[in-house]
Amino acid sequence: MPQLNPSPWFAILIFSWLVLLAVVVPKVLAHIFPNNPAPQNAQNPKTEIWTWPWT
């Protein structure tokens, strides 16, 4: 049975990983986001204590 011979399947596995590491990974790492996130305002909003009318 040809499925038991690991030689061609191992070569395909190694070649596919080499293509992945050589082509796909640098393209993904070179991606630049078009919009840089703006820093949020560091001040906390002013909150007032609300009293219950029935207490």
C-alpha positions as CSV (number, residue, x, y, z in Angstrom):
1,M,0.0,0.0,0.0
2,P,1.5,3.4,-1.0
3,Q,0.1,5.1,2.1
4,L,2.6,3.3,4.3
5,N,5.6,4.8,2.5
6,P,6.4,8.0,4.5
7,S,8.9,9.4,2.0
8,P,6.7,11.5,-0.4
9,W,4.4,12.6,2.4
10,F,7.2,13.7,4.6
11,A,8.7,15.7,1.7
12,I,5.4,17.3,1.0
13,L,5.0,18.2,4.7
14,I,8.5,19.8,4.9
15,F,8.0,21.7,1.6
16,S,4.6,23.1,2.7
17,W,6.1,24.3,6.0
18,L,9.0,25.9,4.2
19,V,6.6,27.7,1.9
20,L,4.5,28.8,4.9
21,L,7.5,30.1,6.8
22,A,9.2,31.8,3.8
23,V,6.2,33.4,2.1
24,V,3.2,33.7,4.3
25,V,4.7,34.6,7.7
26,P,6.7,37.7,6.4
27,K,3.6,39.0,4.6
28,V,1.5,38.7,7.8
29,L,4.2,40.3,9.9
30,A,4.6,43.2,7.5
31,H,1.0,44.1,7.8
32,I,0.4,47.7,9.0
33,F,-2.8,48.9,10.5
34,P,-4.2,51.9,8.6
35,N,-5.6,53.6,11.7
36,N,-3.5,53.9,14.9
37,P,-5.6,53.6,18.0
38,A,-6.1,57.0,19.7
39,P,-5.3,57.1,23.4
40,Q,-8.3,57.4,25.6
41,N,-8.8,60.4,27.8
42,A,-7.0,59.7,31.1
43,Q,-9.5,61.8,33.2
44,N,-12.3,60.0,34.9
45,P,-15.8,61.5,34.3
46,K,-17.2,63.4,37.2
47,T,-20.0,61.6,38.9
48,E,-22.4,63.0,41.4
49,I,-24.1,61.2,44.2
50,W,-27.8,60.7,43.6
51,T,-30.0,60.6,46.7
52,W,-33.1,58.5,46.7
53,P,-36.2,60.7,47.1
54,W,-38.0,58.3,49.5
55,T,-35.1,58.0,52.0
